[in-house]
Amino acid sequence: MNSCKRVIARLDVKGKKLIKGIRFEGLRVIGDACDYAKQYANNGIDEIFYSDAVASLYGRNSLIEVLRETSKEVFVPITVGGAIRTVDDGRKLLSAGADKLALNTAVVRDPNLINKLSERFGKQCVVVSIQACKSFNKSGWDVMIESGRERSSKDLFEWVKEVQERGAGEILITSVDKDGTGLGHDNNLLEKVIDLINVPLVFGGGIGDINHLRAMFINHKNLSGVSIGFSLHHKKLKISNIKQELKKQNLPIRTFIASKHISFIKENVTVGIIDYGMGNLQSLKNAFEILGKKSELINNIDDLQYKSSSNLLILPGVGAFPEGMKQLYRLELIDKIKNYSKKGGCLI
C-alpha cells in the first residue's frame, strides 16, 4: 500500500477522563481526555481513537459529550469505540463528531452488526477493533472482549477473515500482552496477520520508542498505521519526532496546512448542511464556524429562507450513498433540493 502512514493517538476514556493501564488492567486516571486530544491534534497527530473503557461494563457509550467538545477544536479524523450495538448507536456517535466506528465486543457476539453498519454508513466508517492475547488454539491468539478482560471463542485468523468478508473497512489489532508496557510491539503477531488483511491495518500495543516504529513500518510495508497510547501520554514519544523519523525513512506521511481562508465563500453567507441521518456532520458544521461562517444542520429546506445570492446549501457525501439516497427520499428532500437548485440556489 502506498497510502500515507498514520500515527494514531489511542485515548482510553472513562467519563471525561483519560485513563491507562498495563495489559488493560490497573487503569489509572491521567487527565482530561479532551485536553489530551487537542494537544495531540495541535502537535500533528493524524487521527484520534477514543475508546470508552467501561462501555461494555455499563452497557452504554458515554462519549457523546466528549466527542462534541473535541470536534469543536480538533480537525483530524476521530474513531470512537465502546458499546456500539445498533445502527442507531452508530448514527448518534457519527452525528456527535465521530468519523469512524470501532467495534469489538458487540460484533463478536453479533457479527451481522458489521454488515448492517457497513451497508448503512459505508465500509470507510467501520473499524473492527481486535484485542489479541496469546493462547494455545490454532492461530496462537485468542480474540478478547470486554476491554481485554474476557476471552471469546473466536480464533484470531478466522475472525480476521470473517470481518473483512462482512464489510470491515479497517482493522485495528492491539496486543493485550504488550499493551501499556512500552517494551516493544508483538512482531510475531504482526507478521502472522499482515498478509491475511486486505484492508488498512492499524497495529498497537507495546510501542515504546522510535526504534519500534521504524522497524514496524520498514519491515511491514503494508502496515497502514500505528496506535499509541502509553508512550504518548507519558511523553516517551513525541509526535514531531515520529514524523521526522518517518520522513527520514522516505515513508509517505500526512501533512496538514491550516488555513482560515476560503476565497469562494462570500463574507455574509449562511451555510445550510443537509442532515439526512448519515455521516459526521457536526465536524463539518464546526469547521465552517471556525472559519467565521454561520452554519446550521437542517432536514427541511423550508426551515431556512434561502436567498440564492447570499446562501449556500451543502449535501455531504458518504461512502454508502445508495443508503444516503434512501434517507433523502424517506425525508422527502429530493424534490426540495431540486427546486432549490432550479431557483438559482448554490448547491454543493
C-alpha positions, 0 to 999 in steps of 0.5 A: 500500500502506498497510502500515507502512514498514520500515527494514531493517538489511542485515548482510553476514556472513562467519563471525561477522563483519560485513563491507562493501564498495563495489559488493560488492567490497573487503569489509572486516571491521567487527565482530561481526555479532551485536553489530551486530544487537542494537544495531540491534534495541535502537535500533528497527530493524524487521527484520534481513537477514543475508546470508552473503557467501561462501555461494555461494563455499563452497557452504554457509550458515554462519549457523546459529550466528549466527542462534541467538545473535541470536534469543536477544536480538533480537525483530524479524523476521530474513531470512537469505540465502546458499546456500539450495538445498533445502527442507531448507536452508530448514527448518534456517535457519527452525528456527535463528531465521530468519523469512524466506528470501532467495534469489538465486543458487540460484533463478536457476539453479533457479527451481522452488526458489521454488515448492517453498519457497513451497508448503512454508513459505508465500509470507510466508517467501520473499524473492527477493533481486535484485542489479541492475547496469546493462547494455545488454539490454532492461530496462537491468539485468542480474540478478547472482549470486554476491554481485554478482560474476557476471552471469546471463542473466536480464533484470531485468523478466522475472525480476521477473515470473517470481518473483512468478508462482512464489510470491515473497512479497517482493522485495528489489532492491539496486543493485550500482552504488550499493551501499556508496557512500552517494551516493544510491539508483538512482531510475531503477531504482526507478521502472522496477520499482515498478509491475511488483511486486505484492508488498512491495518492499524497495529498497537500495543507495546510501542515504546520508542522510535526504534519500534516504529521504524522497524514496524513500518520498514519491515511491514510495508503494508502496515497502514498505521500505528496506535499509541497510547502509553508512550504518548501520554507519558511523553516517551514519544513525541509526535514531531519526532515520529514524523521526522523519523518517518520522513527520514525513512522516505515513508509517505506521511500526512501533512496538514496546512491550516488555513482560515481562508476560503476565497469562494465563500462570500463574507455574509453567507449562511451555510445550510448542511443537509442532515439526512441521518448519515455521516459526521456532520457536526465536524463539518458544521464546526469547521465552517464556524471556525472559519467565521461562517454561520452554519446550521444542520437542517432536514427541511429546506423550508426551515431556512429562507434561502436567498440564492445570492447570499446562501449556500446549501451543502449535501455531504457525501458518504461512502454508502450513498445508495443508503444516503439516497434512501434517507433523502427520499424517506425525508422527502428532500429530493424534490426540495433540493431540486427546486432549490437548485432550479431557483438559482440556489448554490448547491454543493 
